Amino acid sequence: QLLAARCHEALGEISEARGNYEQAVLLSVGEEARYGFAQLLAVQGERENAQRLFDEILRNAKHGGGAYRRANREWIQQAKVRRNALSS
């Protein structure tokens, strides 16, 4: 689902990408899909929805264990940066 979402996004097929991201978020155990979906929403001007997903990544990181944080380090760090950028 994540790969399909990225492909549709690269082709400019935003509604298809969105649907695939939504499915990927539901099926994924990590934060990569949630981060990608948040990025898509931010680019599409849906700042509040993007902010909500970035916040969810950070909330999951706070409550997740060390192994979870290590496995998702890249997405957690990027979510902090993007959340702060959307807040300003």
HTML snippet that shows the backbone in 3Dmol.js (N, CA, C, O; Angstrom):
<script src="https://3Dmol.org/build/3Dmol-min.js"></script>
<div id="view" style="width:600px;height:400px;position:relative"></div>
<script>
const pdb = `
ATOM      1  N   GLN A   1       0.827  -1.189   0.000  1.00  0.00           N
ATOM      2  CA  GLN A   1       0.000   0.000   0.000  1.00  0.00           C
ATOM      3  C   GLN A   1       0.874   1.257   0.000  1.00  0.00           C
ATOM      4  O   GLN A   1       0.588   2.231  -0.696  1.00  0.00           O
ATOM      5  N   LEU A   2       1.943   1.211   0.795  1.00  0.00           N
ATOM      6  CA  LEU A   2       2.825   2.377   0.874  1.00  0.00           C
ATOM      7  C   LEU A   2       3.508   2.636  -0.464  1.00  0.00           C
ATOM      8  O   LEU A   2       3.589   3.777  -0.917  1.00  0.00           O
ATOM      9  N   LEU A   3       3.992   1.580  -1.088  1.00  0.00           N
ATOM     10  CA  LEU A   3       4.633   1.734  -2.392  1.00  0.00           C
ATOM     11  C   LEU A   3       3.649   2.268  -3.423  1.00  0.00           C
ATOM     12  O   LEU A   3       3.993   3.148  -4.212  1.00  0.00           O
ATOM     13  N   ALA A   4       2.444   1.750  -3.422  1.00  0.00           N
ATOM     14  CA  ALA A   4       1.419   2.231  -4.351  1.00  0.00           C
ATOM     15  C   ALA A   4       1.115   3.700  -4.084  1.00  0.00           C
ATOM     16  O   ALA A   4       0.957   4.481  -5.023  1.00  0.00           O
ATOM     17  N   ALA A   5       1.032   4.082  -2.817  1.00  0.00           N
ATOM     18  CA  ALA A   5       0.768   5.484  -2.466  1.00  0.00           C
ATOM     19  C   ALA A   5       1.861   6.388  -3.011  1.00  0.00           C
ATOM     20  O   ALA A   5       1.583   7.443  -3.583  1.00  0.00           O
ATOM     21  N   ARG A   6       3.097   5.968  -2.830  1.00  0.00           N
ATOM     22  CA  ARG A   6       4.218   6.785  -3.324  1.00  0.00           C
ATOM     23  C   ARG A   6       4.211   6.896  -4.843  1.00  0.00           C
ATOM     24  O   ARG A   6       4.483   7.959  -5.400  1.00  0.00           O
ATOM     25  N   CYS A   7       3.902   5.798  -5.499  1.00  0.00           N
ATOM     26  CA  CYS A   7       3.844   5.824  -6.966  1.00  0.00           C
ATOM     27  C   CYS A   7       2.748   6.769  -7.454  1.00  0.00           C
ATOM     28  O   CYS A   7       2.983   7.595  -8.336  1.00  0.00           O
ATOM     29  N   HIS A   8       1.559   6.645  -6.883  1.00  0.00           N
ATOM     30  CA  HIS A   8       0.456   7.533  -7.278  1.00  0.00           C
ATOM     31  C   HIS A   8       0.811   8.992  -6.979  1.00  0.00           C
ATOM     32  O   HIS A   8       0.510   9.883  -7.773  1.00  0.00           O
ATOM     33  N   GLU A   9       1.440   9.224  -5.852  1.00  0.00           N
ATOM     34  CA  GLU A   9       1.832  10.592  -5.500  1.00  0.00           C
ATOM     35  C   GLU A   9       2.820  11.144  -6.518  1.00  0.00           C
ATOM     36  O   GLU A   9       2.687  12.287  -6.954  1.00  0.00           O
ATOM     37  N   ALA A  10       3.804  10.345  -6.897  1.00  0.00           N
ATOM     38  CA  ALA A  10       4.806  10.778  -7.875  1.00  0.00           C
ATOM     39  C   ALA A  10       4.181  11.071  -9.239  1.00  0.00           C
ATOM     40  O   ALA A  10       4.664  11.928  -9.979  1.00  0.00           O
ATOM     41  N   LEU A  11       3.116  10.362  -9.560  1.00  0.00           N
ATOM     42  CA  LEU A  11       2.418  10.569 -10.830  1.00  0.00           C
ATOM     43  C   LEU A  11       1.389  11.690 -10.755  1.00  0.00           C
ATOM     44  O   LEU A  11       0.744  12.008 -11.754  1.00  0.00           O
ATOM     45  N   GLY A  12       1.231  12.291  -9.577  1.00  0.00           N
ATOM     46  CA  GLY A  12       0.265  13.365  -9.414  1.00  0.00           C
ATOM     47  C   GLY A  12      -1.157  12.878  -9.242  1.00  0.00           C
ATOM     48  O   GLY A  12      -2.101  13.662  -9.345  1.00  0.00           O
ATOM     49  N   GLU A  13      -1.320  11.601  -8.983  1.00  0.00           N
ATOM     50  CA  GLU A  13      -2.645  11.006  -8.779  1.00  0.00           C
ATOM     51  C   GLU A  13      -2.967  11.052  -7.280  1.00  0.00           C
ATOM     52  O   GLU A  13      -2.867  10.055  -6.565  1.00  0.00           O
ATOM     53  N   ILE A  14      -3.349  12.232  -6.848  1.00  0.00           N
ATOM     54  CA  ILE A  14      -3.446  12.523  -5.422  1.00  0.00           C
ATOM     55  C   ILE A  14      -4.563  11.736  -4.734  1.00  0.00           C
ATOM     56  O   ILE A  14      -4.350  11.234  -3.630  1.00  0.00           O
ATOM     57  N   SER A  15      -5.723  11.612  -5.335  1.00  0.00           N
ATOM     58  CA  SER A  15      -6.797  10.895  -4.639  1.00  0.00           C
ATOM     59  C   SER A  15      -6.443   9.416  -4.485  1.00  0.00           C
ATOM     60  O   SER A  15      -6.760   8.809  -3.462  1.00  0.00           O
ATOM     61  N   GLU A  16      -5.788   8.831  -5.494  1.00  0.00           N
ATOM     62  CA  GLU A  16      -5.352   7.441  -5.382  1.00  0.00           C
ATOM     63  C   GLU A  16      -4.269   7.309  -4.311  1.00  0.00           C
ATOM     64  O   GLU A  16      -4.283   6.372  -3.513  1.00  0.00           O
ATOM     65  N   ALA A  17      -3.338   8.252  -4.304  1.00  0.00           N
ATOM     66  CA  ALA A  17      -2.274   8.239  -3.300  1.00  0.00           C
ATOM     67  C   ALA A  17      -2.870   8.334  -1.901  1.00  0.00           C
ATOM     68  O   ALA A  17      -2.466   7.613  -0.989  1.00  0.00           O
ATOM     69  N   ARG A  18      -3.818   9.217  -1.752  1.00  0.00           N
ATOM     70  CA  ARG A  18      -4.457   9.398  -0.450  1.00  0.00           C
ATOM     71  C   ARG A  18      -5.117   8.109   0.039  1.00  0.00           C
ATOM     72  O   ARG A  18      -4.955   7.725   1.198  1.00  0.00           O
ATOM     73  N   GLY A  19      -5.853   7.449  -0.835  1.00  0.00           N
ATOM     74  CA  GLY A  19      -6.501   6.194  -0.473  1.00  0.00           C
ATOM     75  C   GLY A  19      -5.497   5.126  -0.077  1.00  0.00           C
ATOM     76  O   GLY A  19      -5.704   4.398   0.894  1.00  0.00           O
ATOM     77  N   ASN A  20      -4.411   5.036  -0.831  1.00  0.00           N
ATOM     78  CA  ASN A  20      -3.383   4.052  -0.493  1.00  0.00           C
ATOM     79  C   ASN A  20      -2.678   4.390   0.808  1.00  0.00           C
ATOM     80  O   ASN A  20      -2.366   3.496   1.594  1.00  0.00           O
ATOM     81  N   TYR A  21      -2.420   5.683   1.049  1.00  0.00           N
ATOM     82  CA  TYR A  21      -1.808   6.079   2.323  1.00  0.00           C
ATOM     83  C   TYR A  21      -2.738   5.735   3.487  1.00  0.00           C
ATOM     84  O   TYR A  21      -2.285   5.230   4.514  1.00  0.00           O
ATOM     85  N   GLU A  22      -4.016   6.003   3.332  1.00  0.00           N
ATOM     86  CA  GLU A  22      -4.963   5.688   4.408  1.00  0.00           C
ATOM     87  C   GLU A  22      -4.918   4.203   4.752  1.00  0.00           C
ATOM     88  O   GLU A  22      -4.920   3.838   5.927  1.00  0.00           O
ATOM     89  N   GLN A  23      -4.877   3.349   3.734  1.00  0.00           N
ATOM     90  CA  GLN A  23      -4.794   1.907   3.960  1.00  0.00           C
ATOM     91  C   GLN A  23      -3.451   1.528   4.581  1.00  0.00           C
ATOM     92  O   GLN A  23      -3.393   0.698   5.487  1.00  0.00           O
ATOM     93  N   ALA A  24      -2.376   2.137   4.092  1.00  0.00           N
ATOM     94  CA  ALA A  24      -1.044   1.827   4.614  1.00  0.00           C
ATOM     95  C   ALA A  24      -0.933   2.193   6.086  1.00  0.00           C
ATOM     96  O   ALA A  24      -0.312   1.464   6.860  1.00  0.00           O
ATOM     97  N   VAL A  25      -1.527   3.311   6.480  1.00  0.00           N
ATOM     98  CA  VAL A  25      -1.489   3.719   7.888  1.00  0.00           C
ATOM     99  C   VAL A  25      -2.210   2.684   8.752  1.00  0.00           C
ATOM    100  O   VAL A  25      -1.755   2.360   9.849  1.00  0.00           O
ATOM    101  N   LEU A  26      -3.320   2.174   8.262  1.00  0.00           N
ATOM    102  CA  LEU A  26      -4.073   1.173   9.024  1.00  0.00           C
ATOM    103  C   LEU A  26      -3.323  -0.152   9.142  1.00  0.00           C
ATOM    104  O   LEU A  26      -3.436  -0.840  10.156  1.00  0.00           O
ATOM    105  N   LEU A  27      -2.570  -0.506   8.127  1.00  0.00           N
ATOM    106  CA  LEU A  27      -1.898  -1.800   8.082  1.00  0.00           C
ATOM    107  C   LEU A  27      -0.473  -1.776   8.628  1.00  0.00           C
ATOM    108  O   LEU A  27       0.071  -2.822   8.983  1.00  0.00           O
ATOM    109  N   SER A  28       0.123  -0.614   8.696  1.00  0.00           N
ATOM    110  CA  SER A  28       1.537  -0.495   9.053  1.00  0.00           C
ATOM    111  C   SER A  28       1.755  -0.539  10.557  1.00  0.00           C
ATOM    112  O   SER A  28       0.932  -0.048  11.330  1.00  0.00           O
ATOM    113  N   VAL A  29       2.865  -1.128  10.961  1.00  0.00           N
ATOM    114  CA  VAL A  29       3.217  -1.142  12.381  1.00  0.00           C
ATOM    115  C   VAL A  29       4.169  -0.004  12.730  1.00  0.00           C
ATOM    116  O   VAL A  29       4.326   0.331  13.904  1.00  0.00           O
ATOM    117  N   GLY A  30       4.797   0.587  11.737  1.00  0.00           N
ATOM    118  CA  GLY A  30       5.731   1.694  11.971  1.00  0.00           C
ATOM    119  C   GLY A  30       5.118   3.023  11.569  1.00  0.00           C
ATOM    120  O   GLY A  30       3.925   3.122  11.284  1.00  0.00           O
ATOM    121  N   GLU A  31       5.967   4.040  11.556  1.00  0.00           N
ATOM    122  CA  GLU A  31       5.492   5.402  11.316  1.00  0.00           C
ATOM    123  C   GLU A  31       5.755   5.926   9.903  1.00  0.00           C
ATOM    124  O   GLU A  31       5.378   7.053   9.586  1.00  0.00           O
ATOM    125  N   GLU A  32       6.392   5.129   9.059  1.00  0.00           N
ATOM    126  CA  GLU A  32       6.725   5.596   7.710  1.00  0.00           C
ATOM    127  C   GLU A  32       5.485   5.976   6.908  1.00  0.00           C
ATOM    128  O   GLU A  32       5.459   7.025   6.265  1.00  0.00           O
ATOM    129  N   ALA A  33       4.473   5.142   6.943  1.00  0.00           N
ATOM    130  CA  ALA A  33       3.246   5.427   6.183  1.00  0.00           C
ATOM    131  C   ALA A  33       2.540   6.655   6.733  1.00  0.00           C
ATOM    132  O   ALA A  33       2.061   7.489   5.966  1.00  0.00           O
ATOM    133  N   ARG A  34       2.470   6.774   8.059  1.00  0.00           N
ATOM    134  CA  ARG A  34       1.804   7.928   8.673  1.00  0.00           C
ATOM    135  C   ARG A  34       2.545   9.217   8.306  1.00  0.00           C
ATOM    136  O   ARG A  34       1.926  10.243   8.024  1.00  0.00           O
ATOM    137  N   TYR A  35       3.881   9.146   8.314  1.00  0.00           N
ATOM    138  CA  TYR A  35       4.676  10.322   7.955  1.00  0.00           C
ATOM    139  C   TYR A  35       4.433  10.700   6.487  1.00  0.00           C
ATOM    140  O   TYR A  35       4.221  11.872   6.176  1.00  0.00           O
ATOM    141  N   GLY A  36       4.464   9.719   5.595  1.00  0.00           N
ATOM    142  CA  GLY A  36       4.231  10.004   4.178  1.00  0.00           C
ATOM    143  C   GLY A  36       2.865  10.618   3.936  1.00  0.00           C
ATOM    144  O   GLY A  36       2.726  11.551   3.146  1.00  0.00           O
ATOM    145  N   PHE A  37       1.860  10.093   4.617  1.00  0.00           N
ATOM    146  CA  PHE A  37       0.502  10.623   4.478  1.00  0.00           C
ATOM    147  C   PHE A  37       0.444  12.055   4.997  1.00  0.00           C
ATOM    148  O   PHE A  37      -0.172  12.921   4.376  1.00  0.00           O
ATOM    149  N   ALA A  38       1.081  12.299   6.126  1.00  0.00           N
ATOM    150  CA  ALA A  38       1.111  13.663   6.678  1.00  0.00           C
ATOM    151  C   ALA A  38       1.791  14.624   5.712  1.00  0.00           C
ATOM    152  O   ALA A  38       1.340  15.756   5.539  1.00  0.00           O
ATOM    153  N   GLN A  39       2.865  14.180   5.089  1.00  0.00           N
ATOM    154  CA  GLN A  39       3.560  15.013   4.107  1.00  0.00           C
ATOM    155  C   GLN A  39       2.639  15.355   2.934  1.00  0.00           C
ATOM    156  O   GLN A  39       2.572  16.505   2.499  1.00  0.00           O
ATOM    157  N   LEU A  40       1.939  14.349   2.436  1.00  0.00           N
ATOM    158  CA  LEU A  40       1.009  14.576   1.325  1.00  0.00           C
ATOM    159  C   LEU A  40      -0.053  15.595   1.720  1.00  0.00           C
ATOM    160  O   LEU A  40      -0.355  16.514   0.959  1.00  0.00           O
ATOM    161  N   LEU A  41      -0.613  15.429   2.907  1.00  0.00           N
ATOM    162  CA  LEU A  41      -1.641  16.359   3.373  1.00  0.00           C
ATOM    163  C   LEU A  41      -1.091  17.771   3.508  1.00  0.00           C
ATOM    164  O   LEU A  41      -1.768  18.736   3.151  1.00  0.00           O
ATOM    165  N   ALA A  42       0.119  17.903   4.015  1.00  0.00           N
ATOM    166  CA  ALA A  42       0.731  19.228   4.174  1.00  0.00           C
ATOM    167  C   ALA A  42       0.914  19.904   2.813  1.00  0.00           C
ATOM    168  O   ALA A  42       0.621  21.089   2.659  1.00  0.00           O
ATOM    169  N   VAL A  43       1.394  19.152   1.840  1.00  0.00           N
ATOM    170  CA  VAL A  43       1.604  19.696   0.495  1.00  0.00           C
ATOM    171  C   VAL A  43       0.276  20.090  -0.140  1.00  0.00           C
ATOM    172  O   VAL A  43       0.213  21.049  -0.910  1.00  0.00           O
ATOM    173  N   GLN A  44      -0.776  19.356   0.179  1.00  0.00           N
ATOM    174  CA  GLN A  44      -2.103  19.644  -0.373  1.00  0.00           C
ATOM    175  C   GLN A  44      -2.827  20.763   0.385  1.00  0.00           C
ATOM    176  O   GLN A  44      -3.968  21.095   0.065  1.00  0.00           O
ATOM    177  N   GLY A  45      -2.167  21.335   1.380  1.00  0.00           N
ATOM    178  CA  GLY A  45      -2.756  22.445   2.113  1.00  0.00           C
ATOM    179  C   GLY A  45      -3.640  22.045   3.279  1.00  0.00           C
ATOM    180  O   GLY A  45      -4.303  22.894   3.875  1.00  0.00           O
ATOM    181  N   GLU A  46      -3.657  20.776   3.608  1.00  0.00           N
ATOM    182  CA  GLU A  46      -4.461  20.295   4.731  1.00  0.00           C
ATOM    183  C   GLU A  46      -3.594  20.299   5.999  1.00  0.00           C
ATOM    184  O   GLU A  46      -3.265  19.253   6.558  1.00  0.00           O
ATOM    185  N   ARG A  47      -3.243  21.502   6.422  1.00  0.00           N
ATOM    186  CA  ARG A  47      -2.299  21.673   7.524  1.00  0.00           C
ATOM    187  C   ARG A  47      -2.784  21.046   8.830  1.00  0.00           C
ATOM    188  O   ARG A  47      -2.000  20.410   9.535  1.00  0.00           O
ATOM    189  N   GLU A  48      -4.041  21.214   9.155  1.00  0.00           N
ATOM    190  CA  GLU A  48      -4.547  20.667  10.428  1.00  0.00           C
ATOM    191  C   GLU A  48      -4.493  19.142  10.448  1.00  0.00           C
ATOM    192  O   GLU A  48      -4.112  18.545  11.454  1.00  0.00           O
ATOM    193  N   ASN A  49      -4.872  18.518   9.343  1.00  0.00           N
ATOM    194  CA  ASN A  49      -4.813  17.061   9.279  1.00  0.00           C
ATOM    195  C   ASN A  49      -3.376  16.565   9.313  1.00  0.00           C
ATOM    196  O   ASN A  49      -3.071  15.565   9.963  1.00  0.00           O
ATOM    197  N   ALA A  50      -2.498  17.267   8.613  1.00  0.00           N
ATOM    198  CA  ALA A  50      -1.080  16.908   8.630  1.00  0.00           C
ATOM    199  C   ALA A  50      -0.524  17.058  10.044  1.00  0.00           C
ATOM    200  O   ALA A  50       0.189  16.184  10.538  1.00  0.00           O
ATOM    201  N   GLN A  51      -0.854  18.160  10.680  1.00  0.00           N
ATOM    202  CA  GLN A  51      -0.398  18.416  12.056  1.00  0.00           C
ATOM    203  C   GLN A  51      -0.868  17.308  13.000  1.00  0.00           C
ATOM    204  O   GLN A  51      -0.118  16.867  13.871  1.00  0.00           O
ATOM    205  N   ARG A  52      -2.100  16.867  12.822  1.00  0.00           N
ATOM    206  CA  ARG A  52      -2.647  15.799  13.659  1.00  0.00           C
ATOM    207  C   ARG A  52      -1.841  14.511  13.498  1.00  0.00           C
ATOM    208  O   ARG A  52      -1.553  13.830  14.482  1.00  0.00           O
ATOM    209  N   LEU A  53      -1.477  14.178  12.259  1.00  0.00           N
ATOM    210  CA  LEU A  53      -0.690  12.968  12.030  1.00  0.00           C
ATOM    211  C   LEU A  53       0.732  13.096  12.568  1.00  0.00           C
ATOM    212  O   LEU A  53       1.268  12.143  13.134  1.00  0.00           O
ATOM    213  N   PHE A  54       1.348  14.268  12.396  1.00  0.00           N
ATOM    214  CA  PHE A  54       2.686  14.466  12.967  1.00  0.00           C
ATOM    215  C   PHE A  54       2.631  14.345  14.489  1.00  0.00           C
ATOM    216  O   PHE A  54       3.509  13.739  15.103  1.00  0.00           O
ATOM    217  N   ASP A  55       1.604  14.921  15.085  1.00  0.00           N
ATOM    218  CA  ASP A  55       1.436  14.811  16.542  1.00  0.00           C
ATOM    219  C   ASP A  55       1.237  13.360  16.971  1.00  0.00           C
ATOM    220  O   ASP A  55       1.736  12.940  18.015  1.00  0.00           O
ATOM    221  N   GLU A  56       0.509  12.605  16.165  1.00  0.00           N
ATOM    222  CA  GLU A  56       0.269  11.198  16.479  1.00  0.00           C
ATOM    223  C   GLU A  56       1.579  10.400  16.441  1.00  0.00           C
ATOM    224  O   GLU A  56       1.800   9.525  17.279  1.00  0.00           O
ATOM    225  N   ILE A  57       2.435  10.701  15.479  1.00  0.00           N
ATOM    226  CA  ILE A  57       3.747  10.051  15.415  1.00  0.00           C
ATOM    227  C   ILE A  57       4.525  10.333  16.694  1.00  0.00           C
ATOM    228  O   ILE A  57       5.118   9.428  17.281  1.00  0.00           O
ATOM    229  N   LEU A  58       4.519  11.577  17.116  1.00  0.00           N
ATOM    230  CA  LEU A  58       5.275  11.958  18.316  1.00  0.00           C
ATOM    231  C   LEU A  58       4.662  11.364  19.578  1.00  0.00           C
ATOM    232  O   LEU A  58       5.383  10.999  20.507  1.00  0.00           O
ATOM    233  N   ARG A  59       3.358  11.267  19.617  1.00  0.00           N
ATOM    234  CA  ARG A  59       2.677  10.642  20.759  1.00  0.00           C
ATOM    235  C   ARG A  59       3.010   9.145  20.813  1.00  0.00           C
ATOM    236  O   ARG A  59       3.270   8.601  21.887  1.00  0.00           O
ATOM    237  N   ASN A  60       3.000   8.494  19.663  1.00  0.00           N
ATOM    238  CA  ASN A  60       3.368   7.077  19.615  1.00  0.00           C
ATOM    239  C   ASN A  60       4.811   6.873  20.061  1.00  0.00           C
ATOM    240  O   ASN A  60       5.121   5.897  20.745  1.00  0.00           O
ATOM    241  N   ALA A  61       5.685   7.786  19.676  1.00  0.00           N
ATOM    242  CA  ALA A  61       7.090   7.679  20.066  1.00  0.00           C
ATOM    243  C   ALA A  61       7.250   7.829  21.573  1.00  0.00           C
ATOM    244  O   ALA A  61       8.056   7.139  22.196  1.00  0.00           O
ATOM    245  N   LYS A  62       6.481   8.730  22.141  1.00  0.00           N
ATOM    246  CA  LYS A  62       6.548   8.967  23.585  1.00  0.00           C
ATOM    247  C   LYS A  62       6.130   7.733  24.362  1.00  0.00           C
ATOM    248  O   LYS A  62       6.715   7.417  25.399  1.00  0.00           O
ATOM    249  N   HIS A  63       5.122   7.037  23.865  1.00  0.00           N
ATOM    250  CA  HIS A  63       4.579   5.881  24.576  1.00  0.00           C
ATOM    251  C   HIS A  63       5.201   4.558  24.129  1.00  0.00           C
ATOM    252  O   HIS A  63       5.025   3.532  24.787  1.00  0.00           O
ATOM    253  N   GLY A  64       5.925   4.583  23.014  1.00  0.00           N
ATOM    254  CA  GLY A  64       6.562   3.367  22.526  1.00  0.00           C
ATOM    255  C   GLY A  64       7.843   3.080  23.285  1.00  0.00           C
ATOM    256  O   GLY A  64       8.386   3.959  23.955  1.00  0.00           O
ATOM    257  N   GLY A  65       8.315   1.878  23.181  1.00  0.00           N
ATOM    258  CA  GLY A  65       9.553   1.496  23.848  1.00  0.00           C
ATOM    259  C   GLY A  65      10.781   1.932  23.061  1.00  0.00           C
ATOM    260  O   GLY A  65      10.675   2.517  21.983  1.00  0.00           O
ATOM    261  N   GLY A  66      11.922   1.641  23.611  1.00  0.00           N
ATOM    262  CA  GLY A  66      13.176   2.017  22.975  1.00  0.00           C
ATOM    263  C   GLY A  66      13.341   1.400  21.594  1.00  0.00           C
ATOM    264  O   GLY A  66      13.797   2.065  20.664  1.00  0.00           O
ATOM    265  N   ALA A  67      12.970   0.132  21.458  1.00  0.00           N
ATOM    266  CA  ALA A  67      13.083  -0.532  20.161  1.00  0.00           C
ATOM    267  C   ALA A  67      12.183   0.142  19.127  1.00  0.00           C
ATOM    268  O   ALA A  67      12.563   0.293  17.966  1.00  0.00           O
ATOM    269  N   TYR A  68      10.992   0.542  19.556  1.00  0.00           N
ATOM    270  CA  TYR A  68      10.057   1.225  18.650  1.00  0.00           C
ATOM    271  C   TYR A  68      10.647   2.561  18.201  1.00  0.00           C
ATOM    272  O   TYR A  68      10.595   2.906  17.020  1.00  0.00           O
ATOM    273  N   ARG A  69      11.205   3.305  19.145  1.00  0.00           N
ATOM    274  CA  ARG A  69      11.792   4.604  18.807  1.00  0.00           C
ATOM    275  C   ARG A  69      12.999   4.444  17.898  1.00  0.00           C
ATOM    276  O   ARG A  69      13.184   5.235  16.973  1.00  0.00           O
ATOM    277  N   ARG A  70      13.817   3.443  18.145  1.00  0.00           N
ATOM    278  CA  ARG A  70      14.981   3.223  17.285  1.00  0.00           C
ATOM    279  C   ARG A  70      14.543   2.849  15.870  1.00  0.00           C
ATOM    280  O   ARG A  70      15.093   3.356  14.893  1.00  0.00           O
ATOM    281  N   ALA A  71      13.561   1.970  15.762  1.00  0.00           N
ATOM    282  CA  ALA A  71      13.089   1.520  14.448  1.00  0.00           C
ATOM    283  C   ALA A  71      12.450   2.652  13.645  1.00  0.00           C
ATOM    284  O   ALA A  71      12.464   2.629  12.415  1.00  0.00           O
ATOM    285  N   ASN A  72      11.891   3.641  14.344  1.00  0.00           N
ATOM    286  CA  ASN A  72      11.179   4.739  13.684  1.00  0.00           C
ATOM    287  C   ASN A  72      11.879   6.084  13.841  1.00  0.00           C
ATOM    288  O   ASN A  72      11.271   7.132  13.624  1.00  0.00           O
ATOM    289  N   ARG A  73      13.140   6.056  14.211  1.00  0.00           N
ATOM    290  CA  ARG A  73      13.904   7.282  14.503  1.00  0.00           C
ATOM    291  C   ARG A  73      13.776   8.337  13.400  1.00  0.00           C
ATOM    292  O   ARG A  73      13.505   9.506  13.676  1.00  0.00           O
ATOM    293  N   GLU A  74      13.974   7.915  12.158  1.00  0.00           N
ATOM    294  CA  GLU A  74      13.937   8.857  11.040  1.00  0.00           C
ATOM    295  C   GLU A  74      12.592   9.581  10.959  1.00  0.00           C
ATOM    296  O   GLU A  74      12.544  10.798  10.777  1.00  0.00           O
ATOM    297  N   TRP A  75      11.515   8.834  11.094  1.00  0.00           N
ATOM    298  CA  TRP A  75      10.174   9.416  10.953  1.00  0.00           C
ATOM    299  C   TRP A  75       9.827  10.293  12.153  1.00  0.00           C
ATOM    300  O   TRP A  75       9.148  11.310  12.010  1.00  0.00           O
ATOM    301  N   ILE A  76      10.285   9.903  13.313  1.00  0.00           N
ATOM    302  CA  ILE A  76      10.047  10.699  14.526  1.00  0.00           C
ATOM    303  C   ILE A  76      10.774  12.033  14.424  1.00  0.00           C
ATOM    304  O   ILE A  76      10.205  13.084  14.717  1.00  0.00           O
ATOM    305  N   GLN A  77      12.032  11.982  14.008  1.00  0.00           N
ATOM    306  CA  GLN A  77      12.811  13.218  13.873  1.00  0.00           C
ATOM    307  C   GLN A  77      12.200  14.142  12.828  1.00  0.00           C
ATOM    308  O   GLN A  77      12.067  15.345  13.055  1.00  0.00           O
ATOM    309  N   GLN A  78      11.833  13.580  11.691  1.00  0.00           N
ATOM    310  CA  GLN A  78      11.232  14.393  10.636  1.00  0.00           C
ATOM    311  C   GLN A  78       9.876  14.959  11.057  1.00  0.00           C
ATOM    312  O   GLN A  78       9.533  16.086  10.700  1.00  0.00           O
ATOM    313  N   ALA A  79       9.111  14.184  11.809  1.00  0.00           N
ATOM    314  CA  ALA A  79       7.808  14.662  12.283  1.00  0.00           C
ATOM    315  C   ALA A  79       7.989  15.874  13.195  1.00  0.00           C
ATOM    316  O   ALA A  79       7.202  16.818  13.130  1.00  0.00           O
ATOM    317  N   LYS A  80       9.014  15.857  14.042  1.00  0.00           N
ATOM    318  CA  LYS A  80       9.289  17.019  14.910  1.00  0.00           C
ATOM    319  C   LYS A  80       9.567  18.254  14.071  1.00  0.00           C
ATOM    320  O   LYS A  80       9.033  19.332  14.337  1.00  0.00           O
ATOM    321  N   VAL A  81      10.402  18.090  13.061  1.00  0.00           N
ATOM    322  CA  VAL A  81      10.763  19.218  12.194  1.00  0.00           C
ATOM    323  C   VAL A  81       9.536  19.747  11.461  1.00  0.00           C
ATOM    324  O   VAL A  81       9.287  20.952  11.447  1.00  0.00           O
ATOM    325  N   ARG A  82       8.779  18.854  10.861  1.00  0.00           N
ATOM    326  CA  ARG A  82       7.611  19.266  10.081  1.00  0.00           C
ATOM    327  C   ARG A  82       6.512  19.861  10.967  1.00  0.00           C
ATOM    328  O   ARG A  82       5.862  20.834  10.583  1.00  0.00           O
ATOM    329  N   ARG A  83       6.306  19.277  12.149  1.00  0.00           N
ATOM    330  CA  ARG A  83       5.296  19.822  13.059  1.00  0.00           C
ATOM    331  C   ARG A  83       5.656  21.250  13.441  1.00  0.00           C
ATOM    332  O   ARG A  83       4.797  22.131  13.448  1.00  0.00           O
ATOM    333  N   ASN A  84       6.924  21.476  13.757  1.00  0.00           N
ATOM    334  CA  ASN A  84       7.353  22.815  14.120  1.00  0.00           C
ATOM    335  C   ASN A  84       7.228  23.782  12.946  1.00  0.00           C
ATOM    336  O   ASN A  84       6.881  24.948  13.134  1.00  0.00           O
ATOM    337  N   ALA A  85       7.509  23.304  11.746  1.00  0.00           N
ATOM    338  CA  ALA A  85       7.381  24.151  10.563  1.00  0.00           C
ATOM    339  C   ALA A  85       5.915  24.526  10.294  1.00  0.00           C
ATOM    340  O   ALA A  85       5.623  25.650   9.886  1.00  0.00           O
ATOM    341  N   LEU A  86       5.015  23.594  10.521  1.00  0.00           N
ATOM    342  CA  LEU A  86       3.593  23.886  10.310  1.00  0.00           C
ATOM    343  C   LEU A  86       3.044  24.805  11.409  1.00  0.00           C
ATOM    344  O   LEU A  86       2.102  25.564  11.178  1.00  0.00           O
ATOM    345  N   SER A  87       3.636  24.729  12.593  1.00  0.00           N
ATOM    346  CA  SER A  87       3.155  25.544  13.714  1.00  0.00           C
ATOM    347  C   SER A  87       3.519  27.011  13.544  1.00  0.00           C
ATOM    348  O   SER A  87       2.836  27.891  14.067  1.00  0.00           O
ATOM    349  N   SER A  88       4.596  27.272  12.811  1.00  0.00           N
ATOM    350  CA  SER A  88       5.036  28.677  12.703  1.00  0.00           C
ATOM    351  C   SER A  88       4.424  29.394  11.547  1.00  0.00           C
ATOM    352  O   SER A  88       4.702  30.575  11.335  1.00  0.00           O
TER     353      SER A  88
END
`;
const viewer = $3Dmol.createViewer("view");
viewer.addModel(pdb, "pdb");
viewer.setStyle({}, {cartoon: {color: "spectrum"}});
viewer.zoomTo();
viewer.render();
</script>
